[in-house]
Amino acid sequence: MKLLIQRARRASVTVEGETIGAIDRGLVIFVCAEPGDSVEDVDFLARKAVALRIFSDTEGKMNLALGDIDGEILAVSQFTLAARWRKGNRPGFSDAAPPEEGLALFNRFVETLRDTGVTVATGRFGADMQVELINDGPVTLWLDGRNPV
């Protein structure tokens, strides 16, 4: 599983002109499930995202986690994070999980986030979504469950 996490002042996702998810201060997490991702992988990354100390304390140091600031999460499925781009100019997405598997893993990810007590809004899996966000910092992190650093 791959996550692109952005610290946000606010964010929303719209489908067909209707806002279906919105948050105030917190994280926007773009989520890409890959074939072979396990429930343990998904749960680990969800808990890690919530625990990351990437919000500023009173001294301006990134020392606070989502719960410390009473933050929220907007989780958006995004298979394009699995893009293969080296060969040719049109990216391929064969490294993304098939839709049925991707949906199950995305739903598990959201469920695990919610189990931590965090408020979670979502996009709509497989839909053409418009995501608006005010990036805070900017702070953007890449978490790759297969290549942790």
C-alpha positions in Angstrom: 0.0 0.0 0.0 1.2 3.5 -0.8 0.1 6.7 1.0 0.7 10.2 0.0 -0.1 12.3 3.1 -0.5 16.0 3.1 -1.0 18.2 6.1 -4.0 20.4 5.4 -5.7 23.5 6.9 -8.9 22.3 5.2 -9.9 20.0 2.4 -12.9 18.7 0.5 -13.7 16.2 -2.2 -16.5 16.7 -4.8 -18.2 14.2 -7.1 -20.6 15.4 -9.8 -20.8 18.8 -8.3 -21.7 17.5 -4.8 -19.3 17.8 -1.8 -19.2 14.3 -0.3 -16.4 14.7 2.2 -14.7 17.7 3.9 -12.4 18.3 6.8 -10.9 21.2 8.7 -7.3 21.0 10.0 -5.8 17.6 9.6 -4.5 15.2 6.9 -5.4 14.4 3.4 -4.3 10.9 2.7 -4.3 9.6 -0.9 -4.4 5.8 -0.7 -3.2 3.2 -3.3 -3.8 -0.5 -2.7 -1.5 -2.9 -4.4 -1.8 -6.7 -5.1 -0.6 -8.7 -2.2 -1.3 -6.0 0.5 -2.3 -7.7 3.7 -4.7 -6.6 6.4 -1.6 -6.3 8.6 0.0 -3.9 6.1 -3.1 -1.8 5.9 -3.6 -1.6 9.7 0.1 -0.7 10.3 0.0 2.1 7.8 -3.3 3.5 9.1 -2.0 3.5 12.7 1.3 5.0 11.5 -0.5 7.9 9.6 -2.5 8.8 12.7 0.6 8.7 15.0 2.9 10.7 12.8 4.1 13.8 14.7 4.0 16.3 11.9 2.0 19.2 13.4 3.8 22.1 15.0 3.9 22.6 18.7 4.1 26.1 20.4 7.8 26.3 19.5 7.1 25.7 15.8 8.6 22.2 15.9 6.8 19.2 14.2 6.1 17.4 17.5 2.4 16.8 17.6 0.2 14.0 16.2 -3.2 14.2 14.7 -4.9 13.5 18.1 -2.9 16.2 19.8 -4.5 18.9 17.6 -8.0 17.2 17.4 -7.4 16.9 13.6 -9.4 15.0 11.0 -8.6 12.9 7.9 -9.8 13.0 4.4 -9.0 9.7 2.8 -9.1 9.4 -1.0 -8.5 6.3 -3.0 -5.9 7.0 -5.8 -4.8 4.1 -7.9 -2.5 6.4 -9.9 0.0 6.3 -7.1 1.0 2.9 -8.6 1.9 4.5 -11.9 4.7 2.9 -14.0 6.2 5.6 -16.0 9.7 4.6 -17.2 8.7 3.1 -20.5 6.9 5.4 -22.9 5.0 8.5 -22.0 1.7 7.1 -21.0 1.8 5.7 -17.4 0.6 2.2 -16.7 -1.3 1.2 -13.6 -1.0 -2.6 -13.6 0.7 -2.3 -10.1 -2.5 -1.1 -8.5 -4.8 -3.7 -6.9 -7.8 -4.8 -9.0 -10.9 -2.7 -8.2 -12.6 -5.2 -6.0 -9.4 -5.9 -3.9 -8.6 -2.2 -3.9 -12.0 -1.3 -2.5 -11.8 -3.9 0.2 -8.3 -2.7 1.3 -9.4 1.0 1.1 -12.4 0.3 3.3 -10.2 -1.6 5.8 -7.8 1.4 5.9 -10.7 3.8 6.6 -12.1 1.4 9.3 -8.8 1.2 11.0 -8.4 5.0 11.0 -11.8 5.3 12.5 -11.0 2.7 15.1 -8.3 5.1 16.5 -11.1 7.6 17.3 -10.2 10.0 14.4 -13.0 11.7 12.4 -12.6 10.4 8.8 -14.2 11.8 5.6 -13.7 10.0 2.3 -14.0 10.3 -1.4 -15.9 7.8 -3.5 -13.9 4.8 -4.7 -13.6 4.7 -8.4 -15.3 8.0 -9.0 -14.0 11.0 -10.9 -13.3 13.3 -7.9 -12.2 16.9 -7.5 -10.1 17.3 -4.4 -9.5 20.8 -3.0 -7.0 21.4 -0.2 -5.1 24.1 1.5 -1.7 22.4 2.1 -0.3 23.5 5.5 3.4 24.0 5.4 3.5 22.5 2.9 4.1 19.2 4.5 3.8 16.1 2.3 5.0 12.6 3.1 5.3 9.5 1.1 4.7 6.2 2.9 5.4 3.0 0.9 4.5 -0.1 2.8 6.8 -2.2 0.6 9.8 0.1 0.8 9.8 1.7 4.3 12.5 4.2 5.0 
